């Protein structure tokens, strides 16, 4: 409830937490079965606490208690019942007698079937701010209907059609001429669109300014208020959200106009604060404002300098008819392009020559796609203008070798792609990735087709990893036990003996207890028969192992009975005696397989190779030849 109060104060500037004194229990119809409750007297209160660990304190609010306005309106309109006036609190004593008020209400509702008054007290959130607006509209609806804004927005009058955008005369304004610094009372930065909005308002135009947060709406409102104050006007600024009011008030305060503001919302609406605000405004209006002429002169000179800079930046120059602004924009878009020396004077470049150069460069760009990366191309930096007969023969011979190698690479790659159902590489830089994928599939350890064809393999892989992790843990335990003990000679140990050893053989002096305690010595002698020759195990460690061995056996037995593991791992599965490194390698392979087919879908033939297992020597030999040919291409 305290959070509700905080939110309503911050967002709407009103307190919605009240103490309801007395309730009316009523039904909306004579034969209705649902009984409704409405508070009769509402006392504004606040909930406060010093810290998160303290309890809340209930205190009276700043406003006066009031009769439930929503109930009064409901009774008047729906039941034709006029409720009595709420009596004023007795200022001479601390008491407030509401009994006469309750009796008066009981008399007023005497004709209503099943209605009654109770003297309950309840703390709750009550919101009726919109009812106040409704009452205002009801009482003055004649005046509201005549207002031009209502005519346009609500009644959609033909004579007052709503226009989109700023008026034509505002759009045609020369802002530098019509709004020089001595006329523009903008106290915050304003761009041209914001200044045109101010000009439209000054000409009596009603408008809606919209935009996402951070686009300067509250900044424009602040400038509008300052412009109105400078021309002797008063402004009413309203908002549903308190935050919007506070932002504009803060901006006005920062520019020295706080004394011109009278805040009438939230906690600022108390009589004492309103009177203080009026007094501050009166004194502020009597203080002369100095230095205006000097400031406007500086602003005028600064604006002129900025305008000259803009004109110079957008002035079209040279035979190409391009501005500095446009040239810089083109340069920024091609900043990473290859640098080339322009053969003629760039200032003499015409539009026709420029377009022809762009056409040729586009053709060169299309040709470069077949050449590949120019930076690594074999002909890069070549200065050969003419070729000798020997050079032509050498180039022809190498080209023939390249052609033959390309044909072999194409044929071998096509064969492997057909066997595996992979997409055949189309470019040289795709060959190495193709070879890696093909070799990986050719080394498949073999899988059930039901597994590798699953639409979502990841949950199965995760469960496989859990089995392998548990198997590795149990195998490590077994290895430790076999190093220390002859497992076949492990005795069934009495639980009481385990508890006695764990309770008495520990601590810094545990070894001394074993020497002095006859029962501990007897237990140690009997347990020593389980320990391997040469193994050194303390009595306490042996007790811990003896307690863990049954769990290990049970875990191994449960693992061996796993329902899905035989299908997952095939012949590699041997229960708790499985080679866990082999199984872990299979799971890793399957995880990589999922990543591969996510990037390059596999055909039916490829799934057949994966299911059959490998290594597939034919595929691996072909991959080796493709890799060798790819390296040869790069060396040429």
C-alpha positions as CSV (number, residue, x, y, z in Angstrom):
1,X,0.0,0.0,0.0
2,X,2.9,2.3,0.7
3,X,4.2,1.6,-2.8
4,X,0.7,2.5,-4.3
5,X,0.9,5.8,-2.4
6,X,4.4,6.5,-3.6
7,X,3.5,5.7,-7.2
8,X,0.3,7.9,-7.3
9,X,2.2,10.8,-5.7
10,X,5.1,10.5,-8.2
11,X,3.0,9.9,-11.3
12,X,-0.2,11.9,-10.7
13,X,0.6,14.1,-7.8
14,X,-2.4,12.9,-5.7
15,X,-2.6,10.8,-2.6
16,X,-4.9,7.8,-3.0
17,X,-4.5,6.3,0.5
18,X,-7.5,7.0,2.8
19,X,-8.9,5.8,6.1
20,X,-12.5,4.9,5.5
21,X,-14.8,5.6,8.5
22,X,-18.1,3.9,8.3
23,X,-19.4,1.9,5.4
24,X,-22.6,1.6,3.5
25,X,-23.6,-1.9,2.6
26,X,-25.9,-1.8,-0.5
27,X,-27.1,-3.7,-3.6
28,X,-27.5,-2.2,-7.1
29,X,-30.9,-3.7,-7.5
30,X,-33.7,-4.7,-5.0
31,X,-33.4,-8.4,-5.7
32,X,-29.6,-8.6,-6.2
33,X,-27.7,-11.0,-4.0
34,X,-24.3,-9.3,-4.3
35,X,-23.7,-6.8,-1.5
36,X,-21.4,-3.9,-2.2
37,X,-19.5,-1.7,0.3
38,X,-18.6,1.9,0.0
39,X,-16.9,4.1,2.6
40,X,-18.9,7.1,4.0
41,X,-16.1,9.3,5.3
42,X,-12.6,9.4,3.8
43,X,-9.7,10.7,5.8
44,X,-6.4,11.2,3.8
45,X,-3.5,9.6,5.5
46,X,0.2,8.8,4.8
47,X,2.3,5.7,5.5
48,X,5.9,6.5,6.6
49,X,8.8,4.5,8.0
50,X,12.4,5.4,8.7
51,X,14.1,2.3,7.3
52,X,13.3,-1.1,5.7
53,X,13.5,-2.8,9.1
54,X,11.0,-0.4,10.9
55,X,7.3,-0.7,10.9
56,X,5.0,1.8,9.2
57,X,3.5,4.9,10.9
58,X,0.0,6.1,10.0
59,X,-0.3,9.9,9.9
60,X,-3.0,12.4,8.9
61,X,-2.5,13.9,5.4
62,X,-2.5,17.6,4.5
63,X,-6.0,17.6,2.9
64,X,-9.3,17.8,4.8
65,X,-11.5,14.8,5.4
66,X,-14.3,14.5,2.9
67,X,-17.5,12.5,2.2
68,X,-17.1,9.9,-0.5
69,X,-17.7,11.9,-3.7
70,X,-18.3,8.8,-5.9
71,X,-21.0,7.6,-3.5
72,X,-22.6,11.0,-3.4
73,X,-22.7,11.1,-7.2
74,X,-24.0,7.6,-7.5
75,X,-26.8,8.2,-5.0
76,X,-27.8,11.4,-6.7
77,X,-27.9,10.0,-10.3
78,X,-29.0,6.4,-9.7
79,X,-31.1,6.5,-6.5
80,X,-32.4,10.1,-6.4
81,X,-31.1,10.3,-2.9
82,X,-29.3,13.4,-1.6
83,X,-26.8,12.5,1.2
84,X,-26.3,15.0,4.1
85,X,-23.3,17.3,4.4
86,X,-20.3,16.1,6.3
87,X,-20.0,18.0,9.6
88,X,-16.8,20.0,10.1
89,X,-14.3,18.7,12.7
90,X,-14.5,20.5,16.1
91,X,-11.4,22.7,16.2
92,X,-11.8,23.4,20.0
93,X,-11.4,19.7,20.9
94,X,-9.7,16.7,19.6
95,X,-13.0,14.8,19.1
96,X,-15.0,14.5,15.9
97,X,-18.5,13.2,16.5
98,X,-19.8,11.4,13.3
99,X,-22.8,9.8,15.0
100,X,-25.3,12.5,13.8
101,X,-23.9,12.1,10.3
102,X,-24.4,8.3,10.3
103,X,-28.0,8.7,11.6
104,X,-28.7,11.3,8.9
105,X,-27.6,8.9,6.2
106,X,-29.6,6.1,7.7
107,X,-32.7,8.3,7.4
108,X,-31.8,9.2,3.8
109,X,-31.6,5.5,2.8
110,X,-34.5,4.3,4.9
111,X,-36.5,3.4,1.7
112,X,-33.7,1.2,0.3
113,X,-34.4,-2.5,0.8
114,X,-31.6,-4.4,2.6
115,X,-29.2,-1.4,3.0
116,X,-27.4,-0.8,6.2
117,X,-24.7,1.4,7.8
118,X,-21.8,-0.2,9.7
119,X,-19.1,1.6,11.7
120,X,-16.1,-0.3,10.2
121,X,-12.7,1.4,9.7
122,X,-10.6,0.3,6.8
123,X,-7.3,1.6,5.3
124,X,-7.3,1.3,1.5
125,X,-6.5,3.0,-1.8
126,X,-9.4,5.0,-3.3
127,X,-9.0,6.9,-6.6
128,X,-11.6,9.4,-7.7
129,X,-9.6,12.1,-9.4
130,X,-11.4,11.6,-12.7
131,X,-14.8,12.2,-11.0
132,X,-13.7,15.7,-10.3
133,X,-13.0,16.3,-14.0
134,X,-16.3,14.7,-14.8
135,X,-18.1,17.1,-12.5
136,X,-16.3,20.0,-14.1
137,X,-17.3,18.9,-17.5
138,X,-20.9,18.3,-16.4
139,X,-21.3,21.8,-14.9
140,X,-19.7,23.7,-17.7
141,X,-20.5,21.5,-20.8
142,X,-22.2,24.4,-22.6
143,X,-19.0,26.5,-22.5
144,X,-16.8,23.5,-23.4
145,X,-18.8,22.6,-26.5
146,X,-18.3,26.2,-27.8
147,X,-14.5,26.0,-27.5
148,X,-12.7,25.7,-30.9
149,X,-10.5,22.9,-29.6
150,X,-13.5,20.7,-28.6
151,X,-15.2,21.5,-31.9
152,X,-12.2,20.1,-33.8
153,X,-11.1,17.2,-31.6
154,X,-14.4,15.9,-30.2
155,X,-17.2,17.1,-32.3
156,X,-15.3,17.0,-35.6
157,X,-16.9,20.1,-36.9
158,X,-16.7,20.6,-40.7
159,X,-15.8,24.3,-40.2
160,X,-13.0,23.3,-37.8
161,X,-11.3,20.4,-39.6
162,X,-8.2,19.0,-38.0
163,X,-5.1,19.7,-40.2
164,X,-2.0,17.6,-40.3
165,X,1.3,19.4,-39.9
166,X,2.2,23.0,-39.5
167,X,0.4,25.8,-41.5
168,X,1.8,26.8,-44.8
169,X,2.7,30.3,-43.6
170,X,4.7,28.9,-40.7
171,X,6.5,26.5,-43.0
172,X,7.4,29.4,-45.4
173,X,9.0,31.5,-42.6
174,X,12.6,32.5,-43.0
175,X,13.6,31.9,-39.4
176,X,16.8,33.9,-39.5
177,X,14.9,36.9,-40.7
178,X,11.6,36.5,-38.9
179,X,13.0,35.2,-35.6
180,X,16.3,37.0,-35.0
181,X,17.8,36.6,-31.5
182,X,16.1,39.8,-30.2
183,X,12.7,38.3,-31.0
184,X,13.3,34.6,-30.1
185,X,13.0,34.3,-26.3
186,X,14.2,30.7,-26.3
187,X,16.0,30.0,-23.0
188,X,17.1,26.6,-24.1
189,X,18.7,25.3,-27.4
190,X,16.1,25.0,-30.2
191,X,16.6,23.6,-33.7
192,X,14.6,24.8,-36.7
193,X,11.6,22.4,-36.2
194,X,11.3,23.5,-32.6
195,X,11.5,27.1,-33.5
196,X,8.8,26.7,-36.1
197,X,6.6,25.1,-33.5
198,X,7.1,28.2,-31.3
199,X,6.2,30.4,-34.3
200,X,3.0,28.4,-34.9
201,X,1.9,28.8,-31.3
202,X,2.7,32.5,-31.4
203,X,0.3,32.8,-34.4
204,X,-2.5,31.1,-32.5
205,X,-2.1,27.7,-34.0
206,X,-3.1,24.7,-31.9
207,X,-0.7,21.8,-32.4
208,X,0.3,18.4,-31.1
209,X,4.0,17.7,-30.7
210,X,4.9,14.0,-30.5
211,X,8.1,11.9,-30.5
212,X,10.0,9.3,-28.5
213,X,11.8,10.2,-25.2
214,X,14.8,12.4,-25.6
215,X,13.7,14.3,-28.7
216,X,13.2,17.6,-27.0
217,X,9.5,17.8,-26.2
218,X,9.9,19.2,-22.6
219,X,12.7,21.5,-23.9
220,X,10.2,22.9,-26.5
221,X,7.5,23.3,-23.9
222,X,10.0,25.3,-21.7
223,X,10.8,27.6,-24.6
224,X,7.1,28.0,-25.4
225,X,6.5,29.1,-21.8
226,X,9.4,31.5,-21.9
227,X,8.2,33.0,-25.2
228,X,4.7,33.5,-23.7
229,X,6.1,35.2,-20.6
230,X,8.2,37.5,-22.7
231,X,5.1,38.7,-24.6
232,X,3.1,39.3,-21.4
233,X,1.0,36.2,-21.5
234,X,0.2,33.6,-18.8
235,X,0.4,29.9,-19.4
236,X,-1.5,26.9,-17.8
237,X,0.7,23.8,-18.1
238,X,-1.1,20.5,-17.2
239,X,-0.1,16.9,-17.4
240,X,-1.5,13.6,-16.2
241,X,2.0,12.6,-15.0
242,X,3.7,14.6,-12.2
243,X,7.1,13.7,-13.6
244,X,6.3,15.7,-16.7
245,X,5.4,18.8,-14.6
246,X,8.5,18.4,-12.5
247,X,10.8,18.2,-15.6
248,X,9.5,21.4,-17.1
249,X,9.5,23.2,-13.6
250,X,13.2,22.1,-13.2
251,X,14.1,23.4,-16.6
252,X,12.5,26.8,-15.9
253,X,14.2,26.9,-12.5
254,X,17.6,26.3,-14.1
255,X,17.2,29.2,-16.5
256,X,16.1,31.6,-13.7
257,X,12.3,31.5,-14.3
258,X,11.2,29.6,-11.2
259,X,9.7,32.8,-9.7
260,X,7.3,33.0,-12.7
261,X,6.0,29.5,-11.9
262,X,3.1,28.8,-9.5
263,X,2.9,25.1,-8.8
264,X,-0.6,23.9,-8.0
265,X,-0.2,20.1,-7.9
266,X,0.6,17.4,-5.3
267,X,2.2,18.8,-2.1
268,X,2.7,22.2,-3.7
269,X,-1.1,23.1,-3.6
270,X,-1.2,24.1,0.1
271,X,-2.5,27.6,0.8
272,X,0.7,28.7,2.5
273,X,2.9,27.6,-0.4
274,X,0.5,29.2,-3.0
275,X,0.7,32.5,-1.2
276,X,4.5,32.3,-1.0
277,X,4.6,31.6,-4.7
278,X,2.4,34.6,-5.5
279,X,4.6,36.9,-3.3
280,X,7.8,35.7,-5.0
281,X,6.4,36.3,-8.5
282,X,5.3,39.9,-7.6
283,X,8.8,40.8,-6.4
284,X,10.4,39.1,-9.4
285,X,8.3,41.2,-11.8
286,X,9.5,44.4,-10.2
287,X,13.2,43.5,-10.7
288,X,14.7,45.1,-13.8
289,X,16.4,42.7,-16.3
290,X,19.8,44.0,-17.5
291,X,22.3,43.0,-20.1
292,X,19.7,41.9,-22.7
293,X,20.9,44.1,-25.6
294,X,24.5,42.9,-25.1
295,X,23.5,39.3,-25.1
296,X,21.3,39.6,-28.2
297,X,24.1,41.3,-30.0
298,X,26.4,38.4,-29.3
299,X,23.8,35.9,-30.3
300,X,23.2,37.8,-33.6
301,X,26.9,37.7,-34.4
302,X,27.2,34.0,-33.5
303,X,24.1,33.1,-35.6
304,X,25.5,35.0,-38.6
305,X,28.8,33.2,-38.3
306,X,27.1,29.8,-38.1
307,X,24.9,30.6,-41.1
308,X,27.9,31.6,-43.2
309,X,29.5,28.3,-42.3
310,X,26.4,26.3,-43.4
311,X,26.2,28.2,-46.7
312,X,29.9,27.5,-47.4
313,X,29.5,23.8,-46.6
314,X,26.5,23.4,-48.9
315,X,27.7,25.7,-51.8
316,X,28.1,23.6,-54.9
317,X,31.7,23.9,-56.3
318,X,33.9,22.9,-59.3
319,X,32.6,21.5,-62.6
320,X,31.2,18.5,-60.7
321,X,28.7,20.8,-58.9
322,X,29.1,19.1,-55.6
323,X,29.3,20.7,-52.1
324,X,31.9,20.2,-49.4
325,X,29.2,18.5,-47.3
326,X,28.3,16.1,-50.1
327,X,31.9,15.3,-50.9
328,X,32.7,14.5,-47.3
329,X,29.6,12.3,-47.1
330,X,30.8,10.3,-50.2
331,X,34.3,10.0,-48.8
332,X,33.0,8.7,-45.5
333,X,31.0,6.0,-47.3
334,X,34.1,4.8,-49.2
335,X,36.7,5.4,-46.4
336,X,38.0,1.8,-46.5
337,X,38.2,1.6,-50.3
338,X,41.5,1.0,-52.1
339,X,43.4,4.3,-52.7
340,X,44.1,5.2,-56.3
341,X,45.9,8.2,-57.9
342,X,43.5,10.3,-60.0
343,X,45.2,11.0,-63.4
344,X,43.7,14.5,-64.0
345,X,42.9,17.6,-62.1
346,X,39.9,16.6,-59.8
347,X,38.5,20.2,-59.8
348,X,38.0,19.9,-63.6
349,X,36.0,16.6,-63.2
350,X,32.6,16.9,-64.9
351,X,29.4,14.9,-64.1
352,X,29.7,13.0,-67.3
353,X,33.3,11.9,-66.7
354,X,32.4,11.1,-63.1
355,X,29.5,8.8,-64.2
356,X,31.7,7.0,-66.7
357,X,34.3,6.4,-64.0
358,X,31.6,5.0,-61.7
359,X,30.4,2.7,-64.5
360,X,33.9,1.3,-65.1
361,X,34.5,0.8,-61.4
362,X,31.2,-1.1,-61.2
363,X,32.4,-3.4,-64.0
364,X,35.7,-3.9,-62.3
365,X,34.0,-4.8,-59.1
366,X,31.9,-7.4,-60.9
367,X,35.0,-8.9,-62.5
368,X,36.8,-9.0,-59.1
369,X,34.3,-11.5,-57.8
370,X,35.7,-14.1,-60.2
371,X,39.3,-13.2,-59.3
372,X,38.9,-13.4,-55.6
373,X,40.8,-11.4,-53.0
374,X,42.9,-8.9,-54.9
375,X,45.3,-8.5,-52.0
376,X,46.4,-12.2,-52.3
377,X,46.0,-12.6,-56.0
378,X,49.0,-14.0,-58.0
379,X,49.0,-11.1,-60.5
380,X,48.9,-8.4,-57.9
381,X,51.7,-5.7,-58.4
382,X,52.6,-7.2,-61.8
383,X,54.3,-4.7,-64.1
384,X,54.3,-6.8,-67.3
385,X,53.1,-4.8,-70.2
386,X,54.1,-7.4,-72.9
387,X,54.8,-11.1,-72.7
388,X,57.7,-13.0,-74.4
389,X,57.1,-16.3,-76.1
390,X,58.7,-18.1,-73.2
391,X,56.5,-16.3,-70.7
392,X,53.4,-17.2,-72.8
393,X,54.4,-20.9,-72.9
394,X,55.0,-20.9,-69.2
395,X,51.7,-19.3,-68.4
396,X,49.9,-21.7,-70.8
397,X,51.5,-24.7,-69.2
398,X,50.7,-23.6,-65.6
399,X,47.2,-22.7,-66.7
400,X,46.8,-26.2,-68.1
401,X,48.1,-27.7,-64.9
402,X,45.7,-25.6,-62.9
403,X,42.8,-26.6,-65.2
404,X,43.6,-30.3,-64.8
405,X,44.0,-29.9,-61.0
406,X,40.7,-28.1,-60.9
407,X,39.0,-30.9,-62.8
408,X,40.4,-33.5,-60.4
409,X,39.3,-31.4,-57.4
410,X,35.9,-30.9,-58.9
411,X,35.5,-34.6,-59.6
412,X,36.8,-35.8,-56.2
413,X,34.8,-33.2,-54.3
414,X,31.7,-34.1,-56.3
415,X,32.2,-37.8,-55.5
416,X,32.6,-37.2,-51.7
417,X,29.6,-34.8,-51.7
418,X,27.4,-37.4,-53.4
419,X,28.5,-40.1,-50.9
420,X,27.9,-37.9,-47.9
421,X,25.0,-35.9,-49.1
422,X,27.0,-32.6,-48.5
423,X,26.8,-29.5,-50.7
424,X,29.7,-29.5,-53.1
425,X,32.2,-26.6,-52.7
426,X,31.8,-23.9,-55.3
427,X,34.8,-21.7,-54.4
428,X,38.4,-22.5,-53.4
429,X,37.9,-20.9,-49.9
430,X,35.1,-23.4,-49.3
431,X,37.3,-26.5,-49.9
432,X,39.1,-26.6,-46.6
433,X,35.8,-26.4,-44.6
434,X,34.3,-29.1,-46.9
435,X,37.2,-31.4,-46.3
436,X,37.0,-31.0,-42.5
437,X,33.3,-31.8,-42.5
438,X,33.8,-34.8,-44.8
439,X,36.6,-36.2,-42.7
440,X,34.6,-35.8,-39.6
441,X,31.6,-37.7,-41.0
442,X,33.9,-40.4,-42.4
443,X,35.2,-41.1,-38.9
444,X,31.7,-41.6,-37.4
445,X,31.8,-44.2,-34.6
446,X,28.4,-45.5,-35.8
447,X,25.0,-44.6,-34.5
448,X,21.4,-45.8,-34.5
449,X,19.4,-44.0,-37.2
450,X,16.6,-43.4,-34.7
451,X,19.1,-41.2,-32.7
452,X,20.8,-39.2,-35.4
453,X,17.4,-38.5,-37.1
454,X,15.9,-36.9,-34.0
455,X,14.7,-33.3,-34.6
456,X,16.2,-32.2,-31.3
457,X,19.3,-34.2,-30.3
458,X,20.5,-31.8,-27.5
459,X,18.4,-33.3,-24.6
460,X,19.7,-36.8,-25.5
461,X,23.3,-35.5,-25.6
462,X,22.8,-33.9,-22.2
463,X,21.5,-37.2,-20.8
464,X,24.4,-39.1,-22.3
465,X,26.8,-36.8,-20.7
466,X,25.2,-37.4,-17.3
467,X,25.6,-41.2,-17.8
468,X,29.3,-40.8,-18.8
469,X,30.0,-38.4,-15.9
470,X,28.4,-40.8,-13.4
471,X,30.3,-43.7,-15.0
472,X,33.6,-41.9,-14.7
473,X,32.9,-41.1,-11.1
474,X,32.1,-44.7,-10.2
475,X,35.2,-45.9,-12.2
476,X,37.4,-43.6,-10.2
477,X,36.0,-44.9,-6.9
478,X,36.6,-48.5,-8.0
479,X,40.1,-47.7,-9.0
480,X,40.8,-46.1,-5.6
481,X,39.2,-49.1,-3.8
482,X,41.2,-51.6,-5.7
483,X,44.5,-49.8,-5.0
484,X,43.7,-50.0,-1.3
485,X,41.7,-53.2,-0.7
486,X,41.2,-56.7,-1.9
487,X,37.5,-56.2,-2.8
488,X,36.7,-59.9,-2.9
489,X,37.7,-60.0,0.8
490,X,35.7,-57.0,1.9
491,X,33.7,-57.9,5.1
492,X,30.2,-57.0,6.0
493,X,30.9,-54.4,8.7
494,X,28.6,-53.8,11.6
495,X,27.1,-50.3,11.5
496,X,27.8,-49.8,15.2
497,X,31.5,-50.4,14.6
498,X,31.5,-47.8,11.8
499,X,29.8,-45.2,14.1
500,X,32.3,-46.1,16.9
501,X,35.3,-45.6,14.7
502,X,34.1,-42.3,13.2
503,X,33.2,-41.0,16.7
504,X,36.5,-42.0,18.5
505,X,39.3,-42.3,15.9
506,X,39.3,-38.7,14.6
507,X,40.9,-35.5,15.8
508,X,44.5,-34.6,16.4
509,X,44.9,-37.4,19.1
510,X,43.0,-40.0,17.1
511,X,46.2,-42.2,16.7
512,X,46.6,-42.1,20.5
513,X,43.0,-43.2,21.0
514,X,43.6,-46.2,18.7
515,X,46.6,-47.3,20.8
516,X,44.7,-47.0,24.1
517,X,41.2,-48.1,23.2
518,X,40.9,-51.9,23.2
519,X,37.8,-51.9,21.0
520,X,39.5,-49.7,18.4
521,X,42.5,-52.0,18.4
522,X,40.3,-55.0,17.9
523,X,38.5,-53.4,15.0
524,X,41.7,-52.4,13.4
525,X,43.1,-55.9,13.5
526,X,40.0,-57.4,11.9
527,X,39.8,-54.7,9.2
528,X,43.5,-55.0,8.3
529,X,42.7,-58.3,6.5
530,X,40.9,-56.3,3.7
531,X,43.9,-53.9,3.0
532,X,46.3,-54.8,0.2
533,X,50.0,-55.3,1.1
534,X,51.8,-52.0,0.9
535,X,48.7,-49.9,1.1
536,X,48.6,-47.4,4.0
537,X,45.1,-46.5,5.1
538,X,44.2,-44.9,8.4
539,X,41.4,-46.5,10.4
540,X,39.2,-43.4,9.9
541,X,39.8,-43.4,6.1
542,X,39.0,-47.1,6.0
543,X,35.7,-46.4,7.8
544,X,34.8,-43.8,5.2
545,X,35.6,-46.2,2.4
546,X,33.6,-49.0,4.0
547,X,30.6,-46.7,4.2
548,X,31.1,-45.6,0.5
549,X,31.6,-49.1,-1.0
550,X,27.9,-50.2,-0.7
551,X,26.8,-46.9,-2.4
552,X,29.4,-47.6,-5.2
553,X,28.1,-51.1,-5.7
554,X,24.5,-49.9,-5.8
555,X,25.4,-47.1,-8.2
556,X,27.3,-49.5,-10.5
557,X,24.3,-51.9,-10.6
558,X,21.9,-49.1,-11.3
559,X,24.1,-47.8,-14.1
560,X,24.4,-51.2,-15.7
561,X,20.6,-51.4,-15.9
562,X,20.2,-48.0,-17.7
563,X,17.4,-48.4,-20.2
564,X,18.6,-46.2,-23.1
565,X,22.4,-46.6,-22.8
566,X,22.6,-49.9,-25.0
567,X,20.7,-48.1,-27.8
568,X,22.9,-45.0,-27.5
569,X,26.3,-46.6,-27.4
570,X,25.8,-49.9,-29.1
571,X,28.6,-52.5,-28.7
572,X,30.7,-49.9,-26.8
573,X,28.3,-50.2,-23.9
574,X,29.4,-52.6,-21.1
575,X,27.5,-51.2,-18.2
576,X,29.7,-50.0,-15.3
577,X,32.7,-51.8,-16.9
578,X,32.5,-49.6,-20.0
579,X,35.5,-47.7,-21.4
580,X,34.3,-44.2,-20.4
581,X,36.9,-42.4,-22.5
582,X,35.5,-44.1,-25.6
583,X,32.0,-43.3,-24.6
584,X,32.9,-39.7,-23.9
585,X,34.5,-39.4,-27.3
586,X,31.3,-40.7,-28.9
587,X,29.2,-38.0,-27.1
588,X,31.7,-35.3,-28.1
589,X,31.4,-36.5,-31.7
590,X,27.6,-36.4,-31.6
591,X,27.7,-32.9,-30.1
592,X,29.9,-31.7,-33.0
593,X,27.6,-33.5,-35.5
594,X,24.7,-31.4,-34.2
595,X,26.7,-28.2,-34.8
596,X,27.7,-29.3,-38.3
597,X,24.2,-30.2,-39.6
598,X,22.9,-26.9,-38.1
599,X,25.2,-25.0,-40.6
600,X,25.0,-27.5,-43.5
601,X,22.0,-29.9,-43.7
602,X,22.9,-33.5,-44.5
603,X,21.4,-35.7,-47.1
604,X,20.1,-39.2,-46.7
605,X,23.4,-40.7,-48.0
606,X,25.3,-38.7,-45.3
607,X,23.0,-40.1,-42.6
608,X,23.7,-43.6,-43.9
609,X,27.5,-43.0,-43.6
610,X,27.1,-41.7,-40.0
611,X,24.9,-44.7,-39.0
612,X,27.3,-47.2,-40.5
613,X,30.4,-46.0,-38.7
614,X,34.0,-45.8,-39.8
615,X,36.6,-45.0,-40.6
616,X,35.5,-44.9,-44.3
617,X,38.8,-45.2,-46.0
618,X,37.5,-44.1,-49.4
619,X,36.2,-40.9,-48.0
620,X,39.3,-40.2,-46.0
621,X,41.6,-40.8,-49.1
622,X,39.4,-38.5,-51.2
623,X,39.6,-35.8,-48.5
624,X,43.3,-36.1,-48.4
625,X,43.5,-35.6,-52.2
626,X,41.2,-32.6,-52.1
627,X,43.3,-31.0,-49.3
628,X,46.5,-31.6,-51.3
629,X,45.0,-30.1,-54.4
630,X,43.7,-27.1,-52.5
631,X,47.3,-26.5,-51.1
632,X,48.7,-26.7,-54.6
633,X,46.3,-24.1,-55.8
634,X,47.4,-21.7,-53.1
635,X,51.1,-22.3,-53.7
636,X,50.6,-21.6,-57.5
